[in-house]
């Protein structure tokens, strides 16, 4: 019986666009001020040169650093052969 309740709850959460883990949204959501909120956060360890490059590249492209990283990740997800070429170097 408990298993059945669990499946029903999981279906309801999925239908509402929320995940079971930590009850967080599955997709980015808009805040009342128009900014976008993303459901997952990650901390990166960067060298000073990597940090400066990312900051400059983001500024030149009128993006936030996190926005630029999301765009790069989206591109790599769309074409995994690009990642393979980078990793094999």
Phi and psi in degrees as a GROMACS rama.xvg file:
@    title "Ramachandran Plot"
@    xaxis  label "Phi"
@    yaxis  label "Psi"
@TYPE xy
-58.731  -39.7396  UNK-2
-61.6952  -40.412  UNK-3
-64.7588  -42.6099  UNK-4
-61.2384  -41.3341  UNK-5
-61.8001  -44.5795  UNK-6
-64.8294  -39.7321  UNK-7
-64.0986  -45.4668  UNK-8
-60.8201  -42.2435  UNK-9
-61.996  -42.5339  UNK-10
-64.4712  -42.3539  UNK-11
-62.9992  -42.5583  UNK-12
-66.2752  -40.9643  UNK-13
-64.523  -40.7047  UNK-14
-65.0898  -29.779  UNK-15
-87.3801  -0.0757173  UNK-16
80.1545  26.0713  UNK-17
-122.777  151.267  UNK-18
-96.0607  159.205  UNK-19
-69.9669  -39.2497  UNK-20
-68.7299  117.137  UNK-21
59.7051  11.0075  UNK-22
51.5213  44.4938  UNK-23
-101.25  154.527  UNK-24
-62.3067  149.007  UNK-25
-82.5232  -25.2087  UNK-26
-122.294  159.085  UNK-27
-57.8395  149.289  UNK-28
-127.795  152.986  UNK-29
-89.4386  135.855  UNK-30
-85.5498  170.084  UNK-31
-63.0021  -24.8942  UNK-32
-89.4124  5.86179  UNK-33
94.6968  -13.2134  UNK-34
-72.5311  158.391  UNK-35
-101.22  137.184  UNK-36
-111.93  131.29  UNK-37
-105.13  145.648  UNK-38
-76.416  -12.6869  UNK-39
-130.187  143.239  UNK-40
-123.171  152.002  UNK-41
-144.147  140.768  UNK-42
-101.072  135.713  UNK-43
-115.754  140.616  UNK-44
-96.9598  117.188  UNK-45
-122.473  149.325  UNK-46
-74.8209  163.028  UNK-47
-56.7479  -38.9611  UNK-48
-65.9275  -42.4075  UNK-49
-63.6454  -42.506  UNK-50
-62.0643  -47.3859  UNK-51
-64.3133  -40.6721  UNK-52
-61.7242  -47.0816  UNK-53
-62.5174  -44.6041  UNK-54
-61.4505  -45.024  UNK-55
-67.4718  -44.4849  UNK-56
-62.8238  -40.5414  UNK-57
-64.9421  -45.0668  UNK-58
-62.2928  -45.538  UNK-59
-62.8902  -30.0841  UNK-60
-99.2431  9.63254  UNK-61
52.2235  47.7039  UNK-62
-128.944  158.955  UNK-63
-77.5641  159.889  UNK-64
-59.7755  -42.2907  UNK-65
-67.371  -36.8852  UNK-66
-63.7092  -40.9799  UNK-67
-64.447  -43.1778  UNK-68
-62.607  -38.8849  UNK-69
-63.5489  -40.7543  UNK-70
-62.1347  -43.0801  UNK-71
-62.6203  -44.6632  UNK-72
-63.1394  -43.0162  UNK-73
-57.915  -42.5179  UNK-74
-63.5628  -43.3071  UNK-75
-68.1928  -34.0198  UNK-76
-67.2559  -36.5904  UNK-77
-72.0012  -29.0022  UNK-78
-138.681  81.8573  UNK-79
-58.8706  -19.8857  UNK-80
-63.8588  -28.824  UNK-81
-63.4692  -43.2501  UNK-82
-64.1453  -43.5966  UNK-83
-58.3636  -40.5535  UNK-84
-64.996  -36.9941  UNK-85
-71.9339  -45.6009  UNK-86
-67.2246  -32.6279  UNK-87
-77.6397  -8.22703  UNK-88
